[in-house]
Amino acid sequence: MTRAHHLIVPVALAASLLVAGCDEEIEDPSFQAWCGDTLCAWDLEAGRIARVGTWHPSDYGVDLVETPTILSQVTGSPTSELLDAEVLDVERYCGDLGGLYLPDTNDCIRQVSTSASSCMRFEVTADVEDTAQVMIEVDYGADGSVDHMQPMVASDWEPVSFLTSLPTWPGLVRYRIHKRGTGRAVIAHFGVRLATDCVDPVTVDERPLGVACETGAQCAGGVCATIASWQACSECTNDLGCGAGETCQVVLEEAHPNGAYRTCRTAP
């Protein structure tokens, strides 16, 4: 995926802004919900973490113990998903939504999101030594590639924040906290909130499979195909692009969480 340029604006942040609100993208930004020895709302991709006191012994946060240690969380909405609702006439309801009706399973693929915020404010309270080399990593589309990295420059529990631009296309976003070096790295708060102060929009044209598109040039594979009332980055547009015995089918797969896309599969 193409790496993009970002506007980074460090600013001082009042402690009152660190309270999670309705525009907070991160679940459990203050690391309060633990399931045993791990965080309930965060994925531990590598390393080890521990629940420790922060600026006050009774105010707990997360210690990135080992090198490397990676915490991540996926936010946002996919372009499309299966309809999760109990209705008597799925086909008719699906048509009203502009979705794709699947008669074999009596399911409906519907469009979920059509736009996304193009500006986010990261809010961090932590005590991180320079030698710990903690990076904030952003993965547009949650497809496994890191599209933006920003050092976590935060020490002595002084709240800081910075702005970063995001692509305007709807999709999932994975945020990662990645400890690369050795040294103390204890985080009390890591929040991501909707903002409007970015002035340099991001253009990312290598969109992953399932993400909404208008033209093939916007997609990593160069193919933008019609799903129903919307288009999504795909691997084929019609049966002519498939091999013998294959058809260009609409699929939903966990490996590509941004939504339905078209790909060549053996005809049933």
Residue pairs with C-beta under 8 A, 6 or more apart in sequence:
1 140
1 141
1 143
1 145
1 147
1 204
1 206
1 208
1 220
2 147
2 204
2 205
2 206
3 147
3 148
4 147
4 148
4 165
4 167
4 202
4 203
4 204
5 200
5 202
6 148
6 164
6 165
6 200
6 202
7 163
7 164
7 165
7 198
7 199
7 200
8 150
8 162
8 163
8 164
9 162
9 163
9 197
10 153
10 160
10 161
10 162
11 160
11 161
11 162
12 159
12 160
12 161
13 123
13 159
13 160
13 161
14 159
15 159
17 123
17 159
17 161
18 30
18 123
18 125
18 159
18 189
18 191
20 26
20 29
20 30
20 191
21 193
23 193
23 194
24 191
24 192
24 193
25 75
25 76
25 120
25 173
25 175
25 191
25 192
25 193
25 194
26 73
26 75
26 175
26 190
26 191
26 192
27 41
27 73
27 75
28 39
28 40
28 41
28 42
29 123
29 189
29 190
29 191
29 192
30 61
30 188
30 189
31 39
31 42
31 51
31 60
31 61
31 62
31 187
31 188
31 189
31 190
32 60
33 39
33 40
33 41
34 40
34 51
37 49
37 50
37 51
38 44
38 49
39 49
39 62
39 71
41 73
42 71
42 72
42 73
43 71
43 72
43 73
43 74
44 69
44 70
44 71
45 70
45 71
45 72
45 176
46 68
46 69
46 70
47 64
47 65
47 66
47 67
47 68
47 69
47 70
47 179
48 65
48 66
48 69
49 62
49 63
49 64
49 65
49 69
49 71
50 62
50 63
50 65
51 60
51 61
51 62
51 63
52 60
52 61
52 62
52 63
52 186
53 59
53 60
53 61
54 60
54 61
54 125
54 127
54 157
54 186
54 188
55 125
55 127
55 157
55 188
59 188
61 126
61 186
61 187
61 188
61 189
62 71
62 186
62 187
63 185
63 186
64 71
64 132
64 134
64 177
64 179
64 185
64 186
64 187
66 179
67 179
67 180
67 181
67 182
68 178
68 179
68 180
69 178
69 179
69 185
70 176
70 177
70 178
70 179
71 176
71 177
72 174
72 175
72 176
72 177
73 174
73 175
74 142
74 172
74 173
74 174
74 175
74 257
75 172
75 173
75 174
75 175
75 192
76 113
76 116
76 142
76 170
76 171
76 172
76 173
77 112
77 113
77 170
77 171
77 172
78 112
78 113
78 170
78 171
78 172
78 210
78 257
78 258
78 259
79 111
79 112
79 113
79 170
79 171
79 210
79 211
79 212
79 230
79 232
79 258
79 259
79 260
80 109
80 110
80 111
80 112
80 210
80 227
80 230
80 232
80 252
80 259
80 260
81 109
81 110
81 112
81 252
81 259
82 107
82 108
82 109
82 110
82 252
83 90
83 93
83 94
83 97
83 99
83 107
83 108
83 109
83 110
85 93
87 93
90 101
90 106
90 107
90 108
91 101
91 103
91 106
91 108
93 108
94 100
94 101
94 108
94 110
95 101
97 108
97 110
97 111
98 110
98 111
98 228
98 229
98 230
99 108
99 109
99 110
99 111
99 228
99 229
100 108
100 109
100 227
100 228
100 250
100 260
101 107
101 108
102 108
102 109
109 227
109 228
109 250
109 252
109 260
111 212
111 228
111 229
111 230
112 170
112 259
113 170
113 171
113 212
114 170
114 212
114 230
115 168
115 170
116 166
116 167
116 168
116 169
116 170
116 171
117 166
117 194
117 195
118 165
118 166
118 167
118 168
118 198
118 201
118 202
119 163
119 164
119 165
119 166
119 194
119 195
119 196
119 197
119 198
120 163
120 164
120 166
120 192
120 193
120 194
120 195
121 161
121 162
121 163
121 192
121 193
121 194
121 195
121 197
122 136
122 150
122 161
122 162
122 163
122 164
122 190
122 191
122 192
123 159
123 160
123 161
123 189
123 190
123 191
123 192
123 193
124 136
124 152
124 154
124 159
124 160
124 161
124 187
124 189
124 190
124 191
125 154
125 157
125 158
125 159
125 160
125 187
125 188
125 189
126 134
126 152
126 154
126 155
126 157
126 185
126 186
126 187
126 188
126 189
126 190
127 154
127 155
127 156
127 157
127 184
127 185
127 186
127 188
128 134
128 152
128 153
128 154
128 155
128 183
128 184
128 185
128 186
128 187
129 155
129 183
129 184
129 185
130 183
131 181
131 182
131 183
132 179
132 180
132 181
132 182
132 183
132 184
132 185
133 151
133 179
133 180
133 181
133 183
134 151
134 152
134 177
134 178
134 179
134 180
134 185
135 149
135 150
135 151
135 152
135 176
135 177
135 178
135 180
136 149
136 150
136 151
136 152
136 175
136 176
136 177
136 178
137 146
137 148
137 149
137 175
137 176
137 177
137 178
138 146
138 147
138 148
138 149
138 150
138 164
138 166
138 173
138 174
138 175
138 176
139 145
139 146
139 147
139 173
139 174
139 175
139 176
140 147
140 148
140 166
140 167
140 171
140 173
140 204
141 171
141 172
141 173
141 207
141 208
141 211
141 258
142 171
142 172
142 173
142 174
142 257
142 258
143 208
143 256
143 258
146 176
147 204
148 164
150 162
150 164
152 177
152 187
153 160
154 160
154 187
157 188
159 189
163 195
163 197
163 198
164 198
165 198
165 200
165 201
165 202
166 173
166 202
167 202
167 203
167 204
167 207
168 201
169 204
169 207
169 211
169 212
169 213
169 218
170 211
170 212
171 207
171 208
171 210
171 211
171 212
171 258
172 257
172 258
175 190
175 192
177 187
177 190
179 185
205 217
205 218
205 219
206 219
206 220
207 213
207 218
207 219
207 220
207 233
208 220
208 233
208 256
208 258
209 219
209 220
209 221
209 232
209 233
209 234
209 235
209 256
209 258
209 261
209 263
210 232
210 233
210 256
210 257
210 258
210 259
210 260
210 261
211 219
211 232
211 233
211 258
211 259
212 230
212 231
212 232
212 259
213 219
213 224
213 231
213 232
213 233
214 224
214 231
215 224
216 222
216 223
216 224
218 224
218 233
219 233
219 234
220 233
221 233
221 234
221 235
223 233
223 234
223 235
223 236
223 237
223 241
223 262
224 231
224 232
224 233
224 234
224 237
225 231
225 232
225 233
225 234
225 236
225 237
225 248
225 261
225 262
226 237
227 250
227 259
227 260
227 261
227 262
232 258
232 259
232 260
232 261
232 262
233 261
234 261
234 262
234 263
235 261
235 262
235 263
235 264
236 242
236 248
236 262
236 263
236 264
237 248
237 262
238 248
239 246
239 247
239 248
241 248
241 264
242 248
242 264
243 264
245 266
245 267
246 264
246 265
246 266
246 267
247 264
247 265
247 267
248 262
248 263
248 264
249 262
249 263
249 264
249 265
250 260
250 261
250 262
251 260
251 261
251 262
251 263
251 265
252 259
252 260
